Amino acid sequence: MENSVFVKRRQQLIAALQPGSVAIICAATEQNRSRDTEYPFRQHSDFWYFTGFNEPDALLILTNRADLPAAQLLCRDKDPAQEVWHGRRLGPLAAADTLQLQAFSLSEQSPLLQQAINGSAAVYLHLTENSALLQQITGQMQLLKQREKRGDIAPTQLVDLAPISAAQRLIKDQSEIAIMRRAGQISAQAHIRAMQYCQPGRFEYQLEAEILHHFALNAARHPAYNSIVGSGANGCILHYTDNSSELKAGDLVLIDAGCELQGYAADISRTFPVAGKFSPEQAELYQLVLDAQYAACNAVKPGSNFAKVSAAAEQVLTEGLLGLGILQGELEQLIRDKACKQYFIHGIGHWLGLDVHDVGAYKVPGPDSAAAEQPFVPGMVLTIEPGLYIPQGSPTEPRWWDLAIRIEDNLLVTSDGHTNLTTAVPKEIDAIEQLMAVNNDPN
């Protein structure tokens, strides 16, 4: 991604601050996994969004004050002794040129923070994320308050930066869309590989391995979240990640997996038969979820919202569950009661971006100050993922028990509707069975 993209993002955020204010954003820090080993480093999403800098323990200071630089980065110094063990550091000198901002050593954090805070009208930061930074800033604000007779000026407001950065991140720019399109393609092909590899006697973790292998082969070295590979009754556990059971003929397997590419997530769910052929009950329930997904996707366009999308899916699910005898009653009342939520136990979707459950408000102030649904606008990316889960013991005929189905795609809102970024992986019954037939043909 070009540095000019990050410069433009910083400028946009600075313009959203109160006049004469400062925003401070912290990088992530490395997390210990066991003794002297760490988890793979993953940058704080906001810090990455505004800098493209992928080192830990850094700080970004942004301001619209005329007497201070608009953007300052504090980062680790070059250190050959540390770099030979833990990897290269950019260092302040190279960072200034590479990232197109002023850069300083972390050793200068205290005086630079005090300089930025002193005389600012408000200080913006993530109030719930970094208690040490919050404590440092509030301490400096108190000190400035005590020194007002000496000409120091303490800010009068401490403001949460998260809603402002979230609103900006909610609308993806063209560089983000290109990355997310590629992440969707990689993830779709990984799901195809899992379908092709699947057969009775193999294990859930082997399907996961196929998926992760394909991610890594295509420059997406990490999944966007822990992959879910749930066969049989395991599919009824929404966040099942043990992925340890043997795949059995007659069962469905539900896979929810997506790669992370340059920080951006894909998020795809597919459900298919272990042995490559849907049973009549599986096919009926699967087609119902697929019809609900198509109805929900059709509702994704500018001016629509998650409530309308969910209503479209719930209408189809309720009609279908009633027709199958899984729900009983009068259709309109069942719809009003949201009776399908007994088996459709999660939401219809979520925002997608640098976080798999990305930032962005789902409700906004309405014309009468009451909360209203956030309307879709071009540039938003979201998931659509209806599902049905009928665990053993449910008040249905036993033939439906332990069936779990979820179908999820990633949609980009466009000026005339939407584009499906993950359509490459099959979801029609015939297409899935044809794809799997080669592997599951005993001849």
N, C-alpha and C positions, 0 to 999 in steps of 0.2 A: 504494500500500500504506500503510495507516495506521501512524503512528509507534508506536502501542501494540504493533504486531507486533514491531518492532525492540527495543522496551524488554523485552518478554517474552523474546525470544531472548537478550538480554544477561543477563537474570536467570537463565535456564536455564544458560548457560555459566558464570556466576559460581558457581552452586551446585555445578558439577562440579569446581571447583578445590579443591586441598587447602586446609584452613583457613589463613587468614593469608597468602594468596598473591596474586599479581598476574599478569594476562595482558596482553600487548601485541601489537596487530595493526596492521600497516602498510598504508596505502593504496597503490595502484599509482602509478607515476610516468609521465609522458608519455615516449613513445619516438620518437626521431628517425627520420624516413623518408628524407629527403634534404636536406642542408644545413639550411635554416631551416624545414622543414616537418615535421610530426609525423604519425604514424599516428593514426587516430581513437582517442580515449582510451577505455579499457575498465577499469573498476574491478576491483581484486582481489576475487575472489568472496567470501572470508570477510569482508573489510572491508564489502562491500556488504550481506552477509547480516545483519551485526550493527548497521549504522548507517543504510543507505539513503542514504548521503552519496556523491555522485558527483563529488568533486573529487580531484585528485592530491595527493600529498605531504602526507597527513594521517596522524595517529596516534591510535589508540584505546587507552586504558588502562582495564582493568577489574580490580576487586579485591573480595574479600570481607572486607577488613580494616575493622574498625569505626571506625578513626581516619582513614580516607580516603574520598573520594566513590566510590561504586560505579562510576561511568562518567565518564571525562574524554576529551574530544576536543581534539586539537591540530590546528589548520588554518591556512591562509594568511590573512593580514590582508586587509581591504579595501584596494584600491589602484586608484583611478580611472585612473591612467596605464596600468596593465597591463590593466585590465578593458576599456578602449576598444579594445584590440588583440586580446585573447584571450578575452573573455567575462566575465560577471559572477561574482563570488565571493560566497559566503554570508557569510563573516567570522565571527569567534568570537561576537560579540554575538547575531547572528541565529541562528547554529547552535545555541546553547544553548537558545533558545526553540523553534526548529523541530524539533530532534532530541530534546528532552527529556533533556538531560544537561548537565554542566558543560563549557564550552568555553573554550579559551585559544589564544593565538597560538603559532605554531610557534617563535617566538623564545624561548619559555619551555620548550622541549623538555628541555634538559639538567637544569635544576633540578627539573622535574616528574618526569622519569624517576628521578632520584636519590631524590626523596622517595618514589616508589612502590616502588622496589627496597629501600631501606633499611628493614630490619625485616621484610621479607617472608620467609616460609618457602621459597617457590619462585617462580621466574619462568617463565611459560609464553610461548612465542613460536614462530613457524614457523622452526625451526632451519636449514632448508635453502634459505630463500628470500631473505633480506635480509642479506647479509654485513656491510654497513655498520652496520645496527642491532645485529646480534649482536656485532660488535666493540665498539660503544659500550657495550652492556649488560655484556659480560664485563669491559670496562675499568672500569666503575663498580663492579662486584662486587669486583674486585681492590682498588680504592681503599678500598671500605668494609671489606674484610678487614684492610687495613693500619691502619685507624682504629678498630678495635674497642675499643682502650683509651680512646677518646674517647666511647664509648657507641654508636657505629654498629654495626649488625648486618648482616652480609652474608648473602644467601640461600645456603642449602646445596645447592639444586638448580636446574638449568636444564632445563626440561621441554619437549618438543615439543608444541605446541598442536594440530598438525594432526590427530592421531587423535581428539581430543576434539571439535573442531569438525566433523570429518567425520561422526562418529557422530550428531551433532545434525542436520546437514544431510541425512542419509540419509532421515530421515522427514519428508516434506513436510507443512506445515500447510495449512489451507484456502485461505489467500491465495495460496500458491505453486501449489496445484493449479489454482486458477482461472486464473492466468496461463499455466500450462503447457497447460491445456486450450485456451485461446485461441491460444497459439503453435502447437499441433497443428492447429487449424482453419485458421489462416493458411497454414501450410506445406502442408497437404493441398491447399488450393485452388491454391497455386502449382504443385504437381506436376500438377494437372489442367490448368492453363493451358499447361504445357510439353507435355503430351500432345496437347492440342488444336492447338498451334502446330507441332508436329513434322511434317516431311515431307522426302523426299529432296531434296538440293540445298541445304538450309539447313545451318547449322553448329552445333556443340556450344555455342559461346559465345552463340548466339542463344537457345537454350533456357535457358541460365544467365541471360541478360538478362531473359527472361520471369519467371523465378522471383524474381530480385532486385527487379524492378519491382513484383511483387505484394507482396513483403515490405514494401517501403518505403511503398506505398500504404496499408498497414494498420498503420502506426506501428512496424513492426519494421525499423528503418533498416539493420540489419546482419545478415548471416547468422551463425549460431552457429559455423560453420566454413567453410572453403573448399569451395564447391560442387563436386561430382564429376559430370561429364556425360561418360560414356565410351561411345562407340559402337563396335560391332564389337570388334576385338581390344583396344581401349583399356579395355573393361570388365574385362579380366583384370588390370589394374593397380589394386590396391585403393584407393590414394590418388591416383588420376589427377586432376590439376587443370589440365592445359594447356587442355583444353576448346577445342581449335583445329581439330579435324578436321571434314571435310564429312560430313554424314549421308547414308548410302547405302541405297538400297532393298535389302532382304534382310538387313540387319543389325538387331541389337537395340541399344537404347541403355539404359544403366544410369545412373540419376540418384540421387545421395545428397545431399540438401540439406535444410536446416531453418533456420528463422529464429531470431533471438534477440530476445525480447520482455521488456523490463524486466529484463534480465540472464539470463533463463531460456531454455534451448535446447529446440528440437524437433529431431528427427533421423529423417528418413523416407528410405527407399530404395524405388524402383520400377523395374521393367524392362519395356520394351515395344518392339514392332517399329517401326522407323523409318517404314515404309510402312503401318502400321496393321493388318497381318495376320501372325499367327505362322505360320511354316513348321511342318510336322509335327515335325521334330526340336526346334525351339524350343519348341513347345507341350508336347511330352513332358517336356523338361527343366524348363520353367517350372512345369508342374503338379506335378512332383516337389518343387520348392523350396516351392511354395505349400502342398502337403500337409504338408511338414515344418514350415512356419511355423505352420500351424494346430495341429499336434500339440504344438509347443513352447508356443504361447500357452495351450493347454488345460491345460498343466502349471503355469501361473502362478497361484498362490493362496497364502494364508497357510500357512506351514509347509513349503512347497516351497523349492527353491533352484536356483541356476544349473546345478548338476551334473545335477539331475533334468530340467531343461528341455532341456539340451544332449543328454542321453541320449535323450529323446523324439524330438528332431529327427534325431539320428544313426541311430536305428533306421529311421525312414522313408527317409532318404537312402540308407542302405546297401541296404535292400531294393529301392529303386527303381533305384539304379545297377547292382545285380546283375541286375535284370530287363531293363534296357536293354543289358546286355552290356558296360557301361563298367567294371565290376568283375567279376572271376572268382573263384570259390572257393566255400567253404561259408559260408552266411549267418552262423551263430553265431560262427564263427572270424573272419569279416570284421568283425563287430560288436566282438568282443573286441579285435581289432587296430586298431580305429578306422580301417579302411581308407578310409572316406569322407573322412577328413581330407586325403587327397591332393588332393581337389578342393574341399573345404569348409575353407579354409585359415585361417579366423579363428574367434573365439569366437562363441557364440550371442547375446551381448548384453552390455550394460553398464549401470551406473547412469546416470541422466539428471537434470539439474537446472541449477544455475547454471553448471556446466561440462558440455560435451557428453559427455565421459567423466567423469562426476561423481565426487566423492569418496565414500568409503565402503568399508569392508572387505568383501572377498569370502570371506575365511576368518576364523573366530573360534575362540577356545579351546574345545575340546570337554570332555566330562566327565572324560576321562583326561589333560587338558592337551594332547592332540594337536590339530592344526588340524582344524576342522570347517567345513562349508559354512555361510555366513551364511544363516539362514532368512528367507524373505520374511515381512514383516508389513505390515498396512495402512498406506498412506502412502508406501511406496517407489514410485519410478517407474523403469522400466527399458526398454531396447530389446530387441526380439526380431528377429534378423536372420540367418536362415540364408541361405547362398548356395552356388552352384557355379560354378567357374571352370575352363574346360578350354582352356588356351592351345595354340597351334599346336605340334605335335610331341609332344603327350601320347600315352601308350600306349593310344590308343583308335582307333576308326575315324575317319578324317578328317572325316566329316560332323558330328562333335561339336566340332571344333576352333573356337577363337575364340568359343565361346559363354560368356557371363558373365551370371549372374542373381543378383540379391540382392533380397529383399523384407523390408522393415523397418518395424515399427510401434513406437509408444510406449505402454506399458501401465502403468496405475496399479493397484497391488495394493489390493484392497478387502477388507472383512470376509468377503465370500462368494465371492471369486475375483479378478476383475480387470475393469477398464474400459479399452478401447482408445481412446486419445486422438486417434488419427490414422486412424480407420477411414473417414473421408469420401473418401479418394482410392481409386479402384477398384484392385483387384488380381486379380479373377477374369478369366480370358481373355476371356469373352464381353463383360464390362463394359468392358474396355479397348478391345476392337475396336469396340464400339458407340460409345464416346466418340470414338474417332479416325476413325470412318467419315465423318463430315461433312467433315472437312478433307481426307481422302484419297480422296474420291469425285471422279473426274475430271469428272463431270457437275455 
